[in-house]
Amino acid sequence: MNRGYNGSEEGGRPNRYLTFRRALLLGTAILIVRSAIVLYLEDQEQLRVTIDDIIFPVVNGLAALSLFRAARTTRSKDEMMYIAWAFFAVAQVLYALGDVLWSILEIGLKETPFPSIADGPYLAYYPLFLIGVLLLPSTYQSTFERIKSLLDTGVVTIFAILIFWSLLIAPTVATLEEPDPLANAIAVAYPVADLVLAFALIALIFRRIEHIAQRPILLLAAGAVFMIIADSRFMVQALRDVYVPATLGDSFWLISYILTGLAGVLQVETVCVPVKPSAERPSPGFTWPLYIPYICAISAYAFLIWSIEQEDVNLYIRHHHLAAGVGMIILLIILRQIIAIKENTMLYAAAQKELHQRIASEREKEHLIKELESKTSEMERFIYTVSHDLRSPLITVSGFLGFLRDDIEKGAWDKVGEDIDILEGAITKMDMLLQDTLELSRIGRMMNPPEDVLFSDIVREALEQTSERIRSRGVSVVVAGDMPVVHVDRMRAVEALVNLIENSAKYMGDQRDPRIEIGCMRDGETVFYVKDNGIGIDPKNHKRVFELFYKVDNRSEGAGAGLAIVKKIIEVHGGRIWIESELGRGCTVFFTLPLSDSSITEDDSNR
């Protein structure tokens, strides 16, 4: 299987003379030829033994060389993988050495090869193979995964111990007849060594090695399985004194050697021939190991029941010992289920948390999109309004500059003064519009830190700032008591209330008894209001009054930005604003503001 090897893998290319397909064909041919020889020489046991003593060391040696080749190739890629494959190779070399010594003793010296010097290399194979398995790099596992792997390993290990002890180890101990203690120890060592090999397989099954090439490892595992089968078959037949050497049953050893050699060849190809990104496919997860502990638990229980019913079969193990082993298996299974339930609960909680976070993120995203759309729409309206209203005084200035030029040329000095007055008025209006526009744009960007303040204090400050207008218009103001504490930018809140009071005073019309009421209502939600008995507003214009530069009466003073500013201040605080009004029946402006966490009211503060 190693024919044509010249070490070219060191440079990153596999040997073109030795491929996995050719090695597989060669191994299959050897197995077929050996089987044909065994069948053909059915009546010539000694000749069959001689041929096996030649074939087995050769094939085993080729397998060992293949493993060394795999280790050498892997060294430049992964140091830990190199060490693991080196242990596999050394283990196989020792087993091949055992075959060579066995053949020398049996063919050359005509001695009985058991017990003999060959047993040392044979027995060294098993722990070295286990070390190689434990050195294979594994992927990261969470705490729960590690605990479950340990419990699964424990279940299968206990089951393996029960089976090996009942069927191999204990019967071997019970049938020892050699007076030599060393021979007896060697006889017992082989079933124990197979138990070690079984543990290596268990560790290989439950360790996470998905990130490395799996097919070579699976071939190694298959070789170990056939090794256990061959050893177990030999020991069972030897205990019953029915073993016949060099039969088809001994092919299990040969199959083990061939699979091990193929694992080395495939490892070389895997390392030296990288998979192209376009050809990569996700590796399917191996889920079948999850069922092994449960299969072992069921099998252990069935074995216990069978051993109780088969009273004529001596298993060399007491029933209560076997029952204790089964009980330990069941206990580990229960612990594993508890851990799995705990893990699933935590995973479910984490999934729910992530789901809620995603839902919250989506809602926030939708809210931001709607807010952005609203801001965009508002900006479009703002730009249109500003451009439209600023254009009017600009047209006035442009037109009357022409009139002023004509009047100066004609010497009509009496009209020049009128032209200048009109130009000054247009410029003053433009300045007012620009000032209001600038004020509106600053709201939200230049907010002071919010503070807790009695709403009655805000009302008092607003009335102080509007006292001259209120007195000149003869307006009476009524302020309700028991005002709550609000959490606002005090300066902006006063500014909003000043605009509302001035707006109410401005649109009183010919009211003989002008009156303004300021208060709040508490009906599930605290709502503040400024109510007047002025000219009122047509219901169809209730929304338009909050637009920039809109005025109910174009003859009134101001630029018409007051309510737009108030609306902006209220909304920046997270509140709402609306009006209720009809023509000739006054107007009430309602709005909300964030309340303080404190429950203090004006009445409380006066006590």
ChimeraX attribute file (.defattr): number of C-alpha atoms within 10 A of each C-alpha:
attribute: neighborCount
match mode: 1-to-1
recipient: residues
	/A:1	27
	/A:2	23
	/A:3	12
	/A:4	11
	/A:5	16
	/A:6	12
	/A:7	13
	/A:8	12
	/A:9	20
	/A:10	15
	/A:11	10
	/A:12	17
	/A:13	16
	/A:14	22
	/A:15	18
	/A:16	10
	/A:17	12
	/A:18	16
	/A:19	19
	/A:20	18
	/A:21	12
	/A:22	15
	/A:23	20
	/A:24	17
	/A:25	13
	/A:26	15
	/A:27	21
	/A:28	14
	/A:29	12
	/A:30	18
	/A:31	18
	/A:32	13
	/A:33	12
	/A:34	22
	/A:35	18
	/A:36	13
	/A:37	17
	/A:38	22
	/A:39	14
	/A:40	11
	/A:41	15
	/A:42	13
	/A:43	10
	/A:44	12
	/A:45	15
	/A:46	13
	/A:47	15
	/A:48	20
	/A:49	18
	/A:50	14
	/A:51	17
	/A:52	23
	/A:53	20
	/A:54	15
	/A:55	17
	/A:56	20
	/A:57	23
	/A:58	17
	/A:59	21
	/A:60	28
	/A:61	24
	/A:62	22
	/A:63	28
	/A:64	26
	/A:65	22
	/A:66	27
	/A:67	30
	/A:68	23
	/A:69	24
	/A:70	29
	/A:71	25
	/A:72	19
	/A:73	28
	/A:74	26
	/A:75	17
	/A:76	14
	/A:77	13
	/A:78	13
	/A:79	12
	/A:80	15
	/A:81	21
	/A:82	22
	/A:83	19
	/A:84	22
	/A:85	28
	/A:86	23
	/A:87	24
	/A:88	27
	/A:89	28
	/A:90	20
	/A:91	26
	/A:92	31
	/A:93	24
	/A:94	23
	/A:95	26
	/A:96	26
	/A:97	20
	/A:98	24
	/A:99	25
	/A:100	20
	/A:101	21
	/A:102	24
	/A:103	24
	/A:104	17
	/A:105	18
	/A:106	17
	/A:107	18
	/A:108	10
	/A:109	11
	/A:110	10
	/A:111	13
	/A:112	11
	/A:113	17
	/A:114	14
	/A:115	15
	/A:116	15
	/A:117	13
	/A:118	22
	/A:119	22
	/A:120	15
	/A:121	19
	/A:122	21
	/A:123	20
	/A:124	17
	/A:125	23
	/A:126	25
	/A:127	17
	/A:128	22
	/A:129	26
	/A:130	22
	/A:131	16
	/A:132	22
	/A:133	25
	/A:134	15
	/A:135	16
	/A:136	19
	/A:137	18
	/A:138	13
	/A:139	10
	/A:140	10
	/A:141	12
	/A:142	8
	/A:143	10
	/A:144	15
	/A:145	15
	/A:146	15
	/A:147	16
	/A:148	22
	/A:149	20
	/A:150	16
	/A:151	21
	/A:152	26
	/A:153	22
	/A:154	19
	/A:155	27
	/A:156	23
	/A:157	21
	/A:158	19
	/A:159	23
	/A:160	19
	/A:161	18
	/A:162	21
	/A:163	17
	/A:164	19
	/A:165	20
	/A:166	18
	/A:167	19
	/A:168	24
	/A:169	22
	/A:170	16
	/A:171	20
	/A:172	23
	/A:173	15
	/A:174	10
	/A:175	11
	/A:176	16
	/A:177	11
	/A:178	10
	/A:179	8
	/A:180	10
	/A:181	11
	/A:182	11
	/A:183	17
	/A:184	17
	/A:185	13
	/A:186	17
	/A:187	20
	/A:188	18
	/A:189	16
	/A:190	21
	/A:191	22
	/A:192	19
	/A:193	19
	/A:194	23
	/A:195	22
	/A:196	19
	/A:197	23
	/A:198	24
	/A:199	21
	/A:200	22
	/A:201	21
	/A:202	22
	/A:203	20
	/A:204	20
	/A:205	20
	/A:206	17
	/A:207	20
	/A:208	19
	/A:209	16
	/A:210	14
	/A:211	10
	/A:212	15
	/A:213	13
	/A:214	14
	/A:215	13
	/A:216	23
	/A:217	21
	/A:218	17
	/A:219	21
	/A:220	25
	/A:221	24
	/A:222	18
	/A:223	24
	/A:224	25
	/A:225	18
	/A:226	19
	/A:227	21
	/A:228	21
	/A:229	18
	/A:230	19
	/A:231	19
	/A:232	18
	/A:233	17
	/A:234	18
	/A:235	21
	/A:236	16
	/A:237	13
	/A:238	13
	/A:239	16
	/A:240	10
	/A:241	9
	/A:242	10
	/A:243	15
	/A:244	12
	/A:245	14
	/A:246	23
	/A:247	19
	/A:248	13
	/A:249	16
	/A:250	18
	/A:251	20
	/A:252	20
	/A:253	19
	/A:254	25
	/A:255	22
	/A:256	25
	/A:257	30
	/A:258	26
	/A:259	23
	/A:260	29
	/A:261	35
	/A:262	28
	/A:263	25
	/A:264	31
	/A:265	29
	/A:266	22
	/A:267	26
	/A:268	27
	/A:269	21
	/A:270	20
	/A:271	21
	/A:272	19
	/A:273	11
	/A:274	11
	/A:275	11
	/A:276	7
	/A:277	7
	/A:278	6
	/A:279	6
	/A:280	9
	/A:281	8
	/A:282	5
	/A:283	9
	/A:284	7
	/A:285	7
	/A:286	10
	/A:287	8
	/A:288	8
	/A:289	12
	/A:290	14
	/A:291	10
	/A:292	18
	/A:293	23
	/A:294	17
	/A:295	12
	/A:296	20
	/A:297	22
	/A:298	15
	/A:299	14
	/A:300	26
	/A:301	20
	/A:302	13
	/A:303	17
	/A:304	20
	/A:305	13
	/A:306	12
	/A:307	18
	/A:308	14
	/A:309	10
	/A:310	11
	/A:311	9
	/A:312	8
	/A:313	10
	/A:314	12
	/A:315	17
	/A:316	16
	/A:317	15
	/A:318	13
	/A:319	14
	/A:320	10
	/A:321	12
	/A:322	21
	/A:323	16
	/A:324	12
	/A:325	20
	/A:326	25
	/A:327	15
	/A:328	17
	/A:329	27
	/A:330	19
	/A:331	14
	/A:332	21
	/A:333	20
	/A:334	13
	/A:335	15
	/A:336	21
	/A:337	13
	/A:338	13
	/A:339	17
	/A:340	16
	/A:341	12
	/A:342	13
	/A:343	15
	/A:344	13
	/A:345	12
	/A:346	12
	/A:347	12
	/A:348	12
	/A:349	12
	/A:350	12
	/A:351	12
	/A:352	12
	/A:353	12
	/A:354	12
	/A:355	12
	/A:356	12
	/A:357	12
	/A:358	12
	/A:359	12
	/A:360	12
	/A:361	12
	/A:362	12
	/A:363	12
	/A:364	12
	/A:365	12
	/A:366	12
	/A:367	12
	/A:368	12
	/A:369	12
	/A:370	12
	/A:371	12
	/A:372	12
	/A:373	12
	/A:374	12
	/A:375	13
	/A:376	12
	/A:377	12
	/A:378	13
	/A:379	12
	/A:380	12
	/A:381	14
	/A:382	18
	/A:383	12
	/A:384	13
	/A:385	16
	/A:386	16
	/A:387	11
	/A:388	12
	/A:389	18
	/A:390	18
	/A:391	13
	/A:392	14
	/A:393	21
	/A:394	16
	/A:395	12
	/A:396	15
	/A:397	21
	/A:398	12
	/A:399	13
	/A:400	19
	/A:401	16
	/A:402	12
	/A:403	16
	/A:404	20
	/A:405	13
	/A:406	14
	/A:407	17
	/A:408	14
	/A:409	10
	/A:410	9
	/A:411	11
	/A:412	12
	/A:413	13
	/A:414	10
	/A:415	15
	/A:416	18
	/A:417	13
	/A:418	13
	/A:419	21
	/A:420	16
	/A:421	12
	/A:422	17
	/A:423	21
	/A:424	13
	/A:425	15
	/A:426	20
	/A:427	16
	/A:428	13
	/A:429	19
	/A:430	20
	/A:431	15
	/A:432	16
	/A:433	22
	/A:434	15
	/A:435	14
	/A:436	21
	/A:437	19
	/A:438	11
	/A:439	13
	/A:440	20
	/A:441	14
	/A:442	13
	/A:443	16
	/A:444	14
	/A:445	9
	/A:446	10
	/A:447	16
	/A:448	12
	/A:449	9
	/A:450	15
	/A:451	13
	/A:452	17
	/A:453	19
	/A:454	21
	/A:455	26
	/A:456	21
	/A:457	15
	/A:458	20
	/A:459	19
	/A:460	13
	/A:461	17
	/A:462	22
	/A:463	19
	/A:464	11
	/A:465	15
	/A:466	16
	/A:467	15
	/A:468	11
	/A:469	15
	/A:470	22
	/A:471	11
	/A:472	9
	/A:473	13
	/A:474	14
	/A:475	20
	/A:476	14
	/A:477	16
	/A:478	13
	/A:479	15
	/A:480	12
	/A:481	14
	/A:482	17
	/A:483	22
	/A:484	23
	/A:485	23
	/A:486	26
	/A:487	21
	/A:488	25
	/A:489	19
	/A:490	22
	/A:491	14
	/A:492	22
	/A:493	21
	/A:494	21
	/A:495	19
	/A:496	22
	/A:497	22
	/A:498	22
	/A:499	19
	/A:500	21
	/A:501	25
	/A:502	18
	/A:503	16
	/A:504	27
	/A:505	25
	/A:506	18
	/A:507	21
	/A:508	23
	/A:509	13
	/A:510	9
	/A:511	14
	/A:512	10
	/A:513	11
	/A:514	20
	/A:515	20
	/A:516	22
	/A:517	18
	/A:518	20
	/A:519	19
	/A:520	22
	/A:521	13
	/A:522	9
	/A:523	7
	/A:524	6
	/A:525	9
	/A:526	15
	/A:527	17
	/A:528	20
	/A:529	20
	/A:530	21
	/A:531	24
	/A:532	27
	/A:533	22
	/A:534	26
	/A:535	21
	/A:536	21
	/A:537	21
	/A:538	14
	/A:539	13
	/A:540	9
	/A:541	12
	/A:542	14
	/A:543	10
	/A:544	15
	/A:545	20
	/A:546	22
	/A:547	19
	/A:548	24
	/A:549	23
	/A:550	19
	/A:551	19
	/A:552	15
	/A:553	10
	/A:554	10
	/A:555	7
	/A:556	11
	/A:557	9
	/A:558	16
	/A:559	21
	/A:560	23
	/A:561	23
	/A:562	25
	/A:563	23
	/A:564	21
	/A:565	25
	/A:566	24
	/A:567	19
	/A:568	21
	/A:569	24
	/A:570	20
	/A:571	17
	/A:572	17
	/A:573	19
	/A:574	11
	/A:575	15
	/A:576	16
	/A:577	19
	/A:578	15
	/A:579	19
	/A:580	16
	/A:581	21
	/A:582	16
	/A:583	12
	/A:584	15
	/A:585	14
	/A:586	21
	/A:587	24
	/A:588	24
	/A:589	18
	/A:590	18
	/A:591	20
	/A:592	20
	/A:593	23
	/A:594	16
	/A:595	17
	/A:596	16
	/A:597	10
	/A:598	11
	/A:599	10
	/A:600	17
	/A:601	18
	/A:602	16
	/A:603	11
	/A:604	11
	/A:605	9
	/A:606	6
	/A:607	5
